[in-house]
Amino acid sequence: MSIPGALGAILVDHTSGMAVAAKGIADPGRAAAGLSGAYRATLDGVATASEETGLRVEDVIVTTGTSYHLVRPMEMMFDGPLLLCLRLDVERANLALARLRLRAITDELVAS
């Protein structure tokens, strides 16, 4: 992977919670279901806590003792909402750079 510190990535169909593609993920089905559920819960929580309407979540970051998990939604014209999820090694990754690269990747995928 071209993102320093990347350990794995998975593309998830947000609607079904199923893995579309994965690399470096031991159990893509389980990971996809968990990530889509966590993303939905985050959206619900932010919508409930915020006074703004029509919020658009750009990404979600979860930090553990050993890794960062970046989740970036993509609205695809024909395929529906997808999530591109990236797992990074906390010791080797640059979180800001990873966010920028993940945004560039998703922007390119949505545009094509």
C-alpha positions in Angstrom: 0.0 0.0 0.0 1.2 3.5 -0.8 0.2 5.0 2.5 3.0 4.7 5.1 2.0 2.5 8.1 -1.0 0.9 6.3 -1.8 -2.6 7.6 -5.0 -3.3 5.6 -7.9 -1.8 3.8 -11.4 -2.8 3.1 -14.2 -1.5 0.8 -17.6 -2.0 2.4 -21.1 -1.7 1.0 -22.6 0.5 3.7 -26.2 -0.6 3.0 -25.6 -4.3 3.2 -22.6 -4.3 5.5 -20.8 -6.7 3.1 -17.2 -6.5 2.0 -16.7 -5.5 -1.6 -12.9 -5.9 -1.6 -10.2 -6.2 1.0 -6.4 -6.4 1.4 -4.6 -7.3 4.6 -7.8 -8.0 6.5 -8.1 -11.4 8.1 -11.9 -11.8 8.1 -13.4 -9.3 5.7 -17.0 -10.3 6.3 -16.7 -9.7 10.0 -14.7 -6.5 9.6 -17.3 -5.1 7.1 -20.2 -5.8 9.3 -18.5 -4.3 12.3 -17.3 -1.2 10.4 -20.7 -0.5 8.8 -22.4 -0.9 12.2 -19.9 1.4 13.9 -20.3 4.0 11.1 -24.1 4.0 11.3 -23.9 4.4 15.1 -21.5 7.3 14.7 -23.8 9.0 12.2 -26.8 8.6 14.5 -24.8 9.9 17.5 -23.5 12.9 15.6 -27.0 13.7 14.3 -28.5 13.5 17.7 -25.8 15.6 19.4 -25.5 18.3 16.7 -27.8 21.2 16.2 -26.8 21.4 12.6 -29.0 19.9 9.9 -27.8 18.1 6.8 -24.4 17.2 8.3 -22.0 15.4 6.0 -19.4 13.2 7.8 -16.1 13.4 6.0 -14.4 10.6 7.9 -14.4 8.7 11.2 -11.2 8.0 13.1 -10.9 5.3 15.8 -7.7 5.0 17.8 -6.6 2.0 19.7 -3.3 1.3 21.5 -1.8 -0.3 18.3 -3.7 1.1 15.4 -5.7 3.9 13.8 -8.9 3.0 11.8 -10.0 5.6 9.2 -13.4 5.2 7.7 -14.3 7.4 4.7 -17.7 7.3 3.1 -18.1 7.5 -0.7 -21.4 8.3 -2.5 -21.3 6.3 -5.7 -23.8 7.2 -8.4 -24.8 3.7 -9.3 -23.5 1.5 -6.5 -24.9 3.3 -3.5 -22.9 4.3 -0.4 -19.6 2.7 0.1 -17.1 3.0 3.0 -13.3 2.8 2.4 -11.7 1.7 5.6 -8.0 1.8 6.3 -6.1 0.3 9.3 -2.8 1.9 10.2 0.0 1.0 12.5 0.0 3.7 15.2 3.8 3.6 15.5 4.6 4.0 11.8 1.7 6.0 10.4 1.2 9.7 9.9 -2.5 10.2 10.6 -2.7 13.6 8.9 -1.0 12.3 5.7 -3.1 9.1 5.7 -6.3 11.2 5.9 -5.2 13.3 3.0 -4.2 10.3 0.9 -7.4 8.5 1.7 -9.4 11.6 0.7 -7.5 11.7 -2.6 -8.2 8.1 -3.3 -11.9 8.3 -2.6 -12.2 11.5 -4.6 -10.6 9.8 -7.6 -12.8 6.7 -7.2 -16.0 8.8 -7.0 -15.0 10.9 -10.0 -14.3 7.9 -12.3 
